[in-house]
């Protein structure tokens, strides 16, 4: 019984530390992996509007098209699509929160 408690006292903090470390590493590497090298992204968020705490509308620009999507806990739903408008140079781009 003493041997079991001793192993538990040693291994439980070790496993918790490894879990915490892997979560920190995943959070740190999340933005680095899978991103294009030149900083040019295929999708750009044009505008977002929060309708309720669980529902948000977003306009995405993708390959010369603007796509209106609704985001919720259930996922994304494409609502409309149109040709992209010309970008103004002085217009600030809204970043997602």
HELIX and SHEET records of a PDB file:
HELIX    1   1 UNK A    2  UNK A   29  1                                  28    
SHEET    1   A 4 UNK A  43  UNK A  52  0                                        
SHEET    2   A 4 UNK A  55  UNK A  62 -1                                        
SHEET    3   A 4 UNK A  65  UNK A  72 -1                                        
SHEET    4   A 4 UNK A  75  UNK A  83 -1                                        
END                                                                             
